[in-house]
Amino acid sequence: MNVLFVAPRSAWRQALATETRAACDAGHRVRVVAEEHPDWDLAPLDPRVEVRWTGATAVSAPEPAFVALSLRRVPLAVLRRLGRGPLRGPAQRASGWWRRTVLGPLKRRRWPETQALREAHRRAAVAAAVAEGGFDWLVLHEPQAVELGADWLPAILDARPGLVTTFSFEPRAEAAGV
């Protein structure tokens, strides 16, 4: 069987690594749609697993060019230049203050837009992977996968009533034909 694991946020990396390894050991062809994360080194996926990264964490709301130049690049460049001489300590403190009081609120203001862009990117990546088809078993591995699946899952289940759909990899589900 071809098993597709949908883990859009990769919050349960250890469980995903364990379940995909078990599916590979059971003789299934396993594909995963997940989010890339530095902690994948702690729970690496089996080399037999085909992985498709969503890339949502790389998406962020763009900063206006005027803000980037006038409030980020120029002041920090001046402080960095001052920090190379005898004013190193005060320049570092001023840089920290500038990042906290000026740049921090700007970044927090853009955060909701960044989250919306990431969610749209995540939805598109998961929908594209599901639209490719070629799977007999769909594992919605995280609550976020169920949330994303609310858009396209009913149509797939109507079109393919024999599709096995579970929340985790359960070898008994295959045997029972659930």
Backbone as a printed PyTorch tensor [residue, N CA C, xyz], in Angstrom:
tensor([[[  0.8300,  -1.1870,   0.0000],
         [  0.0000,   0.0000,   0.0000],
         [  0.8730,   1.2500,   0.0000]],

        [[  0.3290,   2.2860,  -0.5360],
         [  0.9830,   3.5940,  -0.5070],
         [  0.3430,   4.4080,   0.6130]],

        [[  1.1610,   4.8320,   1.5650],
         [  0.6640,   5.5440,   2.7410],
         [  1.1530,   6.9860,   2.6710]],

        [[  0.2300,   7.9250,   2.8440],
         [  0.5800,   9.3420,   2.8860],
         [  0.3320,   9.8570,   4.2930]],

        [[  1.3900,  10.3180,   4.9520],
         [  1.2970,  10.9360,   6.2750],
         [  1.2290,  12.4430,   6.0820]],

        [[  0.2300,  13.0760,   6.6700],
         [  0.0990,  14.5340,   6.6050],
         [  0.3760,  15.0790,   8.0040]],

        [[  1.4970,  15.7730,   8.1380],
         [  1.9050,  16.3840,   9.4110],
         [  2.3290,  17.8200,   9.1220]],

        [[  1.3760,  18.7250,   8.9240],
         [  1.6980,  20.0670,   8.4270],
         [  2.5520,  20.9260,   9.3410]],

        [[  2.5360,  20.6790,  10.6420],
         [  3.3600,  21.4820,  11.5480],
         [  4.5190,  20.7000,  12.1330]],

        [[  4.5240,  19.4030,  11.9450],
         [  5.5780,  18.5160,  12.4570],
         [  5.7770,  18.6840,  13.9600]],

        [[  4.6710,  18.8090,  14.6670],
         [  4.7550,  18.9930,  16.1160],
         [  5.1130,  17.6920,  16.8200]],

        [[  4.7010,  16.5640,  16.2640],
         [  4.9510,  15.2720,  16.8870],
         [  6.0000,  14.5230,  16.0850]],

        [[  7.2110,  15.0570,  16.0530],
         [  8.2780,  14.5030,  15.2060],
         [  8.6800,  13.0840,  15.6130]],

        [[  8.8190,  12.8310,  16.9040],
         [  9.2300,  11.5010,  17.3550],
         [  8.1870,  10.4510,  16.9650]],

        [[  6.9270,  10.7560,  17.1840],
         [  5.8630,   9.8220,  16.8210],
         [  5.8100,   9.6140,  15.3140]],

        [[  6.0000,  10.6780,  14.5540],
         [  5.9890,  10.5640,  13.0940],
         [  7.1370,   9.6920,  12.6130]],

        [[  8.3200,   9.8770,  13.1790],
         [  9.4680,   9.0540,  12.7970],
         [  9.2160,   7.5850,  13.1210]],

        [[  8.6480,   7.3180,  14.2770],
         [  8.3710,   5.9400,  14.6900],
         [  7.3130,   5.2960,  13.8050]],

        [[  6.2340,   6.0160,  13.5430],
         [  5.1460,   5.4440,  12.7480],
         [  5.5350,   5.2480,  11.2840]],

        [[  6.2890,   6.1740,  10.7180],
         [  6.7080,   5.9880,   9.3260],
         [  7.6890,   4.8230,   9.2120]],

        [[  8.5460,   4.6650,  10.1920],
         [  9.4700,   3.5150,  10.1940],
         [  8.6860,   2.2060,  10.2800]],

        [[  7.6430,   2.1770,  11.1170],
         [  6.8110,   0.9820,  11.2430],
         [  6.0740,   0.6910,   9.9400]],

        [[  5.6140,   1.7280,   9.2670],
         [  4.9250,   1.5370,   7.9870],
         [  5.8890,   1.0110,   6.9270]],

        [[  7.1130,   1.5220,   6.9080],
         [  8.1250,   1.0180,   5.9640],
         [  8.4650,  -0.4380,   6.2660]],

        [[  8.5950,  -0.7610,   7.5540],
         [  8.8980,  -2.1340,   7.9460],
         [  7.7750,  -3.0910,   7.5740]],

        [[  6.5450,  -2.5840,   7.5250],
         [  5.4030,  -3.4090,   7.1450],
         [  5.3040,  -3.5850,   5.6340]],

        [[  6.2240,  -2.9690,   4.8800],
         [  6.2620,  -3.1420,   3.4330],
         [  5.5010,  -2.0990,   2.6410]],

        [[  5.1260,  -1.0150,   3.2670],
         [  4.3870,   0.0380,   2.5710],
         [  5.3420,   1.0550,   1.9660]],

        [[  4.8690,   1.7070,   0.9100],
         [  5.5920,   2.8590,   0.3530],
         [  5.0680,   4.0720,   1.1130]],

        [[  5.9670,   4.8090,   1.7520],
         [  5.5560,   5.8820,   2.6640],
         [  6.0020,   7.2350,   2.1320]],

        [[  5.0350,   8.1530,   2.0950],
         [  5.3260,   9.5460,   1.7710],
         [  4.8620,  10.4060,   2.9400]],

        [[  5.5930,  11.4850,   3.1940],
         [  5.2780,  12.3850,   4.3030],
         [  5.2360,  13.8080,   3.7830]],

        [[  4.2170,  14.5430,   4.1950],
         [  4.1460,  15.9880,   3.9610],
         [  4.3060,  16.6130,   5.3320]],

        [[  5.4260,  17.3110,   5.5430],
         [  5.7380,  17.8300,   6.8780],
         [  6.4490,  19.1720,   6.7680]],

        [[  6.6360,  19.7840,   7.9130],
         [  7.3530,  21.0600,   7.9980],
         [  8.7750,  20.7920,   8.4430]],

        [[  9.7030,  21.4240,   7.7630],
         [ 11.1080,  21.2610,   8.1120],
         [ 11.3740,  21.9790,   9.4360]],

        [[ 12.2000,  21.3540,  10.2700],
         [ 12.4710,  21.8890,  11.6060],
         [ 13.8620,  21.4300,  12.0290]],

        [[ 14.6070,  22.2620,  12.7510],
         [ 15.9480,  21.8480,  13.1870],
         [ 15.9480,  20.6020,  14.0750]],

        [[ 14.8580,  20.3450,  14.7770],
         [ 14.8000,  19.1980,  15.6810],
         [ 14.6300,  17.8620,  14.9620]],

        [[ 14.5520,  17.8610,  13.6380],
         [ 14.4750,  16.5920,  12.9180],
         [ 15.7480,  15.7730,  13.1390]],

        [[ 16.8430,  16.4240,  13.5290],
         [ 18.0710,  15.6830,  13.8250],
         [ 17.8930,  14.8010,  15.0560]],

        [[ 17.0160,  15.1880,  15.9780],
         [ 16.7700,  14.4060,  17.1830],
         [ 15.8850,  13.1920,  16.9110]],

        [[ 15.0380,  13.2860,  15.9030],
         [ 14.1450,  12.1880,  15.5370],
         [ 14.1510,  12.0470,  14.0180]],

        [[ 15.2430,  11.5220,  13.4470],
         [ 15.3360,  11.4660,  11.9860],
         [ 14.3440,  10.4720,  11.3780]],

        [[ 13.8880,  10.8150,  10.1890],
         [ 12.9980,   9.9260,   9.4490],
         [ 13.8060,   8.8180,   8.7870]],

        [[ 13.1620,   7.7040,   8.5790],
         [ 13.7790,   6.5630,   7.9220],
         [ 14.1810,   6.9650,   6.4950]],

        [[ 15.3130,   6.5030,   5.9900],
         [ 15.7190,   6.8780,   4.6280],
         [ 14.7720,   6.3700,   3.5440]],

        [[ 13.9670,   5.3880,   3.8440],
         [ 13.0170,   4.8590,   2.8530],
         [ 11.8040,   5.7630,   2.6700]],

        [[ 11.6240,   6.7250,   3.5510],
         [ 10.4680,   7.6130,   3.5170],
         [ 10.7150,   8.7350,   2.5120]],

        [[  9.7350,   8.9730,   1.6420],
         [  9.7860,  10.1060,   0.7140],
         [  9.1940,  11.3190,   1.4370]],

        [[  9.9700,  12.3770,   1.5440],
         [  9.5320,  13.5440,   2.3070],
         [  9.3030,  14.7190,   1.3730]],

        [[  8.2150,  15.4060,   1.6180],
         [  7.9260,  16.6500,   0.9020],
         [  7.7410,  17.7290,   1.9580]],

        [[  8.6910,  18.6500,   2.0210],
         [  8.6430,  19.7320,   3.0050],
         [  7.6940,  20.8080,   2.5190]],

        [[  6.9100,  21.3670,   3.4310],
         [  5.9850,  22.4270,   3.0510],
         [  6.6960,  23.7690,   2.9020]],

        [[  7.7250,  24.0120,   3.6860],
         [  8.4950,  25.2590,   3.5880],
         [  7.7670,  26.4680,   4.1360]],

        [[  6.7890,  26.2660,   4.9810],
         [  5.9940,  27.3890,   5.4880],
         [  6.7730,  28.2780,   6.4450]],

        [[  7.7200,  27.7270,   7.1900],
         [  8.4410,  28.5660,   8.1520],
         [  9.3830,  29.5450,   7.4580]],

        [[  9.6870,  29.3110,   6.2130],
         [ 10.5570,  30.2280,   5.4760],
         [  9.7920,  31.4470,   4.9630]],

        [[  8.4690,  31.4030,   5.0090],
         [  7.6430,  32.4920,   4.5100],
         [  7.4570,  33.5160,   5.6200]],

        [[  7.6300,  34.7770,   5.2830],
         [  7.3660,  35.8370,   6.2600],
         [  6.8340,  37.0640,   5.5390]],

        [[  6.1170,  37.8690,   6.2820],
         [  5.5570,  39.0950,   5.7080],
         [  6.6970,  40.0400,   5.3580]],

        [[  6.6620,  40.6140,   4.1910],
         [  7.7570,  41.5090,   3.8030],
         [  7.7440,  42.8100,   4.6010]],

        [[  8.9370,  43.2890,   4.8650],
         [  9.0910,  44.5600,   5.5560],
         [  9.1730,  45.6550,   4.4940]],

        [[  8.4530,  46.7470,   4.6590],
         [  8.5460,  47.8300,   3.6780],
         [  9.9950,  48.2950,   3.5220]],

        [[ 10.3880,  48.6030,   2.2960],
         [ 11.7730,  48.9770,   2.0000],
         [ 12.2160,  50.2070,   2.7930]],

        [[ 11.3240,  51.1720,   2.9250],
         [ 11.6820,  52.3800,   3.6720],
         [ 11.9860,  52.0320,   5.1340]],

        [[ 11.1890,  51.1860,   5.7270],
         [ 11.4010,  50.7840,   7.1190],
         [ 12.6910,  49.9900,   7.2380]],

        [[ 12.8970,  49.0730,   6.3030],
         [ 14.1110,  48.2520,   6.3470],
         [ 15.3650,  49.1110,   6.2550]],

        [[ 15.3280,  50.1200,   5.4320],
         [ 16.5080,  50.9660,   5.2430],
         [ 16.6670,  51.9660,   6.3880]],

        [[ 15.6010,  52.6990,   6.6840],
         [ 15.7410,  53.8050,   7.6320],
         [ 15.7250,  53.3790,   9.0980]],

        [[ 15.0690,  52.2870,   9.4200],
         [ 14.9740,  51.8960,  10.8230],
         [ 15.7880,  50.6570,  11.1820]],

        [[ 16.2180,  49.9110,  10.1770],
         [ 16.9800,  48.7080,  10.4960],
         [ 18.4220,  48.8110,  10.0040]],

        [[ 18.6050,  48.9420,   8.7160],
         [ 19.9570,  48.8470,   8.1600],
         [ 20.8700,  50.0100,   8.5500]],

        [[ 20.4090,  51.2240,   8.3540],
         [ 21.2760,  52.3780,   8.6070],
         [ 21.6170,  52.5130,  10.1010]],

        [[ 20.6350,  52.5140,  11.0130],
         [ 21.0010,  52.6580,  12.4320],
         [ 21.8840,  51.5220,  12.9430]],

        [[ 21.5720,  50.2940,  12.5630],
         [ 22.3820,  49.1740,  13.0390],
         [ 23.7750,  49.1930,  12.4220]],

        [[ 23.8850,  49.6600,  11.1800],
         [ 25.2080,  49.7670,  10.5570],
         [ 26.0510,  50.8210,  11.2750]],

        [[ 25.4390,  51.9370,  11.6380],
         [ 26.1610,  52.9900,  12.3570],
         [ 26.6130,  52.4700,  13.7230]],

        [[ 25.7250,  51.7920,  14.4230],
         [ 26.0840,  51.2510,  15.7380],
         [ 27.1480,  50.1580,  15.6260]],

        [[ 27.0800,  49.3700,  14.5790],
         [ 28.1010,  48.3400,  14.3680],
         [ 29.4560,  48.9900,  14.1030]],

        [[ 29.4510,  50.0470,  13.3280],
         [ 30.6960,  50.7720,  13.0230],
         [ 31.2720,  51.4040,  14.2930]],

        [[ 30.4160,  52.0130,  15.1160],
         [ 30.8730,  52.5940,  16.3790],
         [ 31.3970,  51.5120,  17.3340]],

        [[ 30.8290,  50.3260,  17.2400],
         [ 31.2110,  49.2370,  18.1210],
         [ 32.5840,  48.6700,  17.8380]],

        [[ 33.2100,  49.0750,  16.7610],
         [ 34.5500,  48.5700,  16.4420],
         [ 35.6530,  49.3540,  17.1510]],

        [[ 35.2850,  50.4470,  17.7360],
         [ 36.2850,  51.2880,  18.3910],
         [ 36.1290,  51.2580,  19.9020]],

        [[ 36.5230,  52.3390,  20.5330],
         [ 36.4710,  52.3890,  21.9960],
         [ 35.0430,  52.4710,  22.5460]],

        [[ 34.0590,  52.7230,  21.7090],
         [ 32.6660,  52.8200,  22.1570],
         [ 31.9250,  51.4880,  22.0290]],

        [[ 32.6550,  50.4090,  22.1140],
         [ 32.0730,  49.0910,  21.8840],
         [ 30.9200,  48.7840,  22.8540]],

        [[ 31.1270,  48.9740,  24.1360],
         [ 30.0970,  48.6800,  25.1410],
         [ 28.8430,  49.5130,  24.9580]],

        [[ 28.9800,  50.8450,  24.8910],
         [ 27.7780,  51.6610,  24.6960],
         [ 27.0770,  51.3810,  23.3620]],

        [[ 27.8380,  51.0730,  22.3220],
         [ 27.2320,  50.7800,  21.0200],
         [ 26.4340,  49.4770,  21.0830]],

        [[ 26.9450,  48.4780,  21.7830],
         [ 26.2070,  47.2190,  21.9210],
         [ 24.9290,  47.4120,  22.7350]],

        [[ 25.0120,  48.1850,  23.7910],
         [ 23.8150,  48.4670,  24.5940],
         [ 22.7870,  49.2420,  23.7650]],

        [[ 23.2540,  50.2170,  23.0090],
         [ 22.3430,  51.0040,  22.1670],
         [ 21.7150,  50.1290,  21.0830]],

        [[ 22.4940,  49.2200,  20.5480],
         [ 21.9680,  48.3050,  19.5390],
         [ 20.8800,  47.4080,  20.1300]],

        [[ 21.1280,  46.8800,  21.3140],
         [ 20.1170,  46.0570,  21.9820],
         [ 18.8630,  46.8480,  22.2870]],

        [[ 19.0360,  48.0700,  22.7700],
         [ 17.8990,  48.9340,  23.0510],
         [ 17.1050,  49.2060,  21.7800]],

        [[ 17.7950,  49.5110,  20.6810],
         [ 17.1410,  49.8090,  19.3920],
         [ 16.3410,  48.5940,  18.9010]],

        [[ 16.9340,  47.4080,  19.0200],
         [ 16.2380,  46.1950,  18.5730],
         [ 14.9830,  45.9330,  19.4170]],

        [[ 15.0820,  46.1600,  20.7230],
         [ 13.9400,  45.9140,  21.6040],
         [ 12.8320,  46.9490,  21.4380]],

        [[ 13.1930,  48.2170,  21.4510],
         [ 12.1790,  49.2690,  21.5060],
         [ 11.6630,  49.7290,  20.1550]],

        [[ 12.4740,  49.6190,  19.1190],
         [ 12.0380,  50.0880,  17.7980],
         [ 11.7120,  48.9200,  16.8740]],

        [[ 12.6370,  47.9880,  16.7360],
         [ 12.4450,  46.9030,  15.7820],
         [ 11.4990,  45.8200,  16.3030]],

        [[ 11.5100,  45.5790,  17.6110],
         [ 10.6310,  44.5570,  18.1870],
         [  9.1570,  44.8210,  17.9100]],

        [[  8.6570,  46.0160,  18.2160],
         [  7.2410,  46.2910,  17.9180],
         [  6.9080,  46.2070,  16.4200]],

        [[  7.8530,  46.5850,  15.5750],
         [  7.6000,  46.4790,  14.1350],
         [  7.4410,  45.0130,  13.7210]],

        [[  8.2950,  44.1750,  14.2770],
         [  8.2140,  42.7470,  13.9620],
         [  6.9210,  42.1520,  14.5260]],

        [[  6.5400,  42.5270,  15.7320],
         [  5.3020,  42.0180,  16.3320],
         [  4.0850,  42.4770,  15.5390]],

        [[  4.1440,  43.6590,  14.9650],
         [  3.0360,  44.1700,  14.1680],
         [  2.8710,  43.3670,  12.8750]],

        [[  3.9820,  42.8710,  12.3290],
         [  3.9220,  42.0730,  11.0960],
         [  3.6050,  40.6040,  11.3660]],

        [[  3.6710,  40.1600,  12.6210],
         [  3.5170,  38.7490,  12.9560],
         [  2.1820,  38.1450,  12.5110]],

        [[  1.0180,  38.8010,  12.7220],
         [ -0.2420,  38.2010,  12.2470],
         [ -0.2590,  37.9860,  10.7260]],

        [[  0.3080,  38.9290,   9.9930],
         [  0.3700,  38.7760,   8.5380],
         [  1.2970,  37.6150,   8.1540]],

        [[  2.3990,  37.4700,   8.8690],
         [  3.3100,  36.3520,   8.6270],
         [  2.6140,  35.0280,   8.8990]],

        [[  1.8750,  34.9470,   9.9950],
         [  1.1580,  33.7180,  10.3090],
         [  0.1270,  33.3850,   9.2390]],

        [[ -0.5790,  34.3800,   8.7470],
         [ -1.5760,  34.1450,   7.6940],
         [ -0.9120,  33.6520,   6.4090]],

        [[  0.2220,  34.2410,   6.0560],
         [  0.9510,  33.7930,   4.8630],
         [  1.4570,  32.3660,   5.0280]],

        [[  1.9560,  32.0430,   6.2050],
         [  2.4560,  30.6800,   6.4570],
         [  1.3270,  29.6640,   6.3930]],

        [[  0.1890,  30.0270,   6.9490],
         [ -0.9560,  29.1060,   6.9240],
         [ -1.4360,  28.8780,   5.4920]],

        [[ -1.4950,  29.9270,   4.6970],
         [ -1.8950,  29.7780,   3.2920],
         [ -0.8850,  28.9210,   2.5350]],

        [[  0.3920,  29.1320,   2.7900],
         [  1.4360,  28.3400,   2.1410],
         [  1.3330,  26.8670,   2.5550]],

        [[  1.0960,  26.6350,   3.8280],
         [  0.9550,  25.2750,   4.3530],
         [ -0.2480,  24.5800,   3.7200]],

        [[ -1.3790,  25.2840,   3.6480],
         [ -2.5860,  24.7190,   3.0290],
         [ -2.3420,  24.3490,   1.5690]],

        [[ -1.6770,  25.2410,   0.8450],
         [ -1.4100,  24.9820,  -0.5750],
         [ -0.4800,  23.7790,  -0.7490]],

        [[  0.5410,  23.6680,   0.0840],
         [  1.4890,  22.5530,  -0.0360],
         [  0.8180,  21.2180,   0.2760]],

        [[  0.0000,  21.1840,   1.3130],
         [ -0.6950,  19.9460,   1.6640],
         [ -1.7190,  19.5900,   0.5930]],

        [[ -2.4610,  20.5750,   0.1190],
         [ -3.4510,  20.3080,  -0.9280],
         [ -2.7890,  19.8000,  -2.2090]],

        [[ -1.6270,  20.3380,  -2.5420],
         [ -0.9140,  19.8740,  -3.7370],
         [ -0.4400,  18.4320,  -3.5770]],

        [[  0.0440,  18.0950,  -2.3920],
         [  0.5110,  16.7250,  -2.1530],
         [ -0.6540,  15.7380,  -2.1920]],

        [[ -1.7820,  16.1350,  -1.6530],
         [ -2.9510,  15.2570,  -1.6640],
         [ -3.5210,  15.1540,  -3.0770]],

        [[ -3.4890,  16.2500,  -3.8260],
         [ -4.0190,  16.2440,  -5.1900],
         [ -3.2120,  15.3470,  -6.1180]],

        [[ -1.9280,  15.1420,  -5.8130],
         [ -1.1160,  14.2430,  -6.6340],
         [ -1.6630,  12.8280,  -6.6150]],

        [[ -2.3110,  12.4650,  -5.5100],
         [ -2.9040,  11.1290,  -5.3880],
         [ -1.8410,  10.0610,  -5.2500]],

        [[ -2.1790,   8.8610,  -5.6690],
         [ -1.2370,   7.7610,  -5.6110],
         [ -1.0960,   7.1590,  -4.2300]],

        [[ -2.0730,   7.3640,  -3.3510],
         [ -1.9910,   6.7730,  -2.0170],
         [ -3.2720,   6.0020,  -1.7390]],

        [[ -3.1310,   4.9310,  -0.9730],
         [ -4.2590,   4.0840,  -0.6050],
         [ -4.6490,   4.2670,   0.8600]],

        [[ -3.7710,   4.9300,   1.5880],
         [ -3.9880,   5.0960,   3.0250],
         [ -3.5640,   6.5170,   3.3720]],

        [[ -4.4340,   7.2350,   4.0170],
         [ -4.1580,   8.6140,   4.4050],
         [ -4.1030,   8.6800,   5.9280]],

        [[ -2.9620,   9.1300,   6.4490],
         [ -2.7870,   9.2640,   7.8920],
         [ -2.7280,  10.7550,   8.2110]],

        [[ -3.7730,  11.2400,   8.8750],
         [ -3.7990,  12.6350,   9.3270],
         [ -3.1360,  12.6420,  10.6950]],

        [[ -1.8500,  12.8870,  10.7050],
         [ -1.0110,  12.6040,  11.8700],
         [ -1.1310,  13.6040,  13.0040]],

        [[ -1.6390,  14.7890,  12.7420],
         [ -1.7250,  15.8250,  13.7680],
         [ -3.1030,  16.4690,  13.7420]],

        [[ -3.5010,  17.1120,  14.8360],
         [ -4.7760,  17.8320,  14.8060],
         [ -4.8120,  18.8970,  13.7040]],

        [[ -3.6660,  19.5080,  13.4190],
         [ -3.6310,  20.5110,  12.3550],
         [ -3.9170,  19.8840,  10.9940]],

        [[ -3.5620,  18.6230,  10.8120],
         [ -3.8500,  17.9320,   9.5530],
         [ -5.3500,  17.7300,   9.3960]],

        [[ -6.0140,  17.4250,  10.4890],
         [ -7.4700,  17.2700,  10.4470],
         [ -8.1120,  18.6180,  10.1240]],

        [[ -7.5840,  19.6630,  10.7340],
         [ -8.1020,  21.0130,  10.4740],
         [ -7.9210,  21.4040,   9.0110]],

        [[ -6.7400,  21.1230,   8.4530],
         [ -6.5050,  21.4210,   7.0350],
         [ -7.3380,  20.5150,   6.1340]],

        [[ -7.5510,  19.2830,   6.5760],
         [ -8.2940,  18.3280,   5.7650],
         [ -9.7740,  18.6230,   5.6680]],

        [[-10.2720,  19.5050,   6.4980],
         [-11.6980,  19.8430,   6.4430],
         [-12.0860,  20.3980,   5.0820]],

        [[-11.1440,  20.9990,   4.3710],
         [-11.4320,  21.5680,   3.0510],
         [-11.5450,  20.5040,   1.9690]],

        [[-10.5950,  19.5710,   1.9350],
         [-10.5220,  18.6300,   0.8180],
         [-10.8600,  17.1890,   1.1620]],

        [[-10.8850,  16.8270,   2.4350],
         [-11.1120,  15.4340,   2.8170],
         [-12.4970,  14.9100,   2.4460]],

        [[-13.5840,  15.6340,   2.6750],
         [-14.8960,  15.0890,   2.2950],
         [-14.9950,  14.7380,   0.8050]],

        [[-14.4270,  15.5690,  -0.0450],
         [-14.4810,  15.2910,  -1.4810],
         [-13.6890,  14.0320,  -1.8300]],

        [[-12.5380,  13.8510,  -1.1970],
         [-11.7200,  12.6610,  -1.4640],
         [-12.4310,  11.4040,  -0.9700]],

        [[-13.0360,  11.4720,   0.2070],
         [-13.7350,  10.3040,   0.7420],
         [-14.9710,   9.9610,  -0.0810]],

        [[-15.6310,  10.9670,  -0.6370],
         [-16.7670,  10.6910,  -1.5270],
         [-16.3050,  10.0450,  -2.8210]],

        [[-15.1830,  10.5200,  -3.3500],
         [-14.6660,   9.9850,  -4.6180],
         [-14.0360,   8.6080,  -4.4400]],

        [[-13.4390,   8.3590,  -3.2730],
         [-12.7540,   7.0840,  -3.0150],
         [-13.2420,   6.4940,  -1.7050]],

        [[-14.3820,   5.8220,  -1.7050],
         [-14.9330,   5.3060,  -0.4490],
         [-14.0610,   4.2300,   0.2090]],

        [[-13.1850,   3.5810,  -0.5320],
         [-12.3350,   2.5420,   0.0400],
         [-11.0420,   3.0700,   0.6340]],

        [[-10.8570,   4.3710,   0.6370],
         [ -9.6310,   4.9600,   1.1600],
         [ -9.5610,   4.7870,   2.6740]],

        [[ -8.4750,   4.2010,   3.1380],
         [ -8.2640,   4.0470,   4.5790],
         [ -7.7600,   5.3820,   5.1090]],

        [[ -8.4550,   5.9310,   6.0920],
         [ -8.0800,   7.2090,   6.6800],
         [ -8.0170,   7.0380,   8.1890]],

        [[ -6.8440,   7.3110,   8.7660],
         [ -6.6660,   7.1570,  10.2040],
         [ -5.9200,   8.3610,  10.7670]],

        [[ -5.8680,   8.4120,  12.0850],
         [ -5.1570,   9.4870,  12.7650],
         [ -3.7140,   9.0850,  13.0520]],

        [[ -3.4450,   7.7830,  13.0560],
         [ -2.0800,   7.2950,  13.2430],
         [ -1.9450,   6.0000,  12.4620]],

        [[ -0.7090,   5.5490,  12.2730],
         [ -0.4960,   4.3060,  11.5350],
         [ -0.8670,   3.1420,  12.4290]],

        [[ -1.8620,   2.4040,  12.0040],
         [ -2.3460,   1.2610,  12.7620],
         [ -2.3840,   0.0580,  11.8390]],

        [[ -1.4660,  -0.8790,  11.9950],
         [ -1.4590,  -2.0460,  11.1040],
         [ -2.7750,  -2.8240,  11.1230]],

        [[ -3.5170,  -2.7620,  12.2140],
         [ -4.7940,  -3.4590,  12.2850],
         [ -5.8070,  -2.8450,  11.3440]],

        [[ -5.7160,  -1.5420,  11.0640],
         [ -6.6670,  -0.8820,  10.1830],
         [ -6.5660,  -1.4360,   8.7660]],

        [[ -5.3560,  -1.7620,   8.3480],
         [ -5.1540,  -2.3230,   7.0250],
         [ -5.7910,  -3.7090,   6.9390]],

        [[ -5.5780,  -4.5180,   7.9640],
         [ -6.1150,  -5.8790,   7.9600],
         [ -7.6250,  -5.8830,   8.0160]],

        [[ -8.2040,  -4.9470,   8.7580],
         [ -9.6610,  -4.8910,   8.9010],
         [-10.3240,  -4.1890,   7.7250]],

        [[ -9.5270,  -3.4770,   6.9210],
         [-10.0870,  -2.7410,   5.7840],
         [-10.8880,  -1.5350,   6.2080]],

        [[-10.5510,  -0.9740,   7.3430],
         [-11.2860,   0.1890,   7.8720],
         [-11.0290,   1.3960,   7.0370]]])
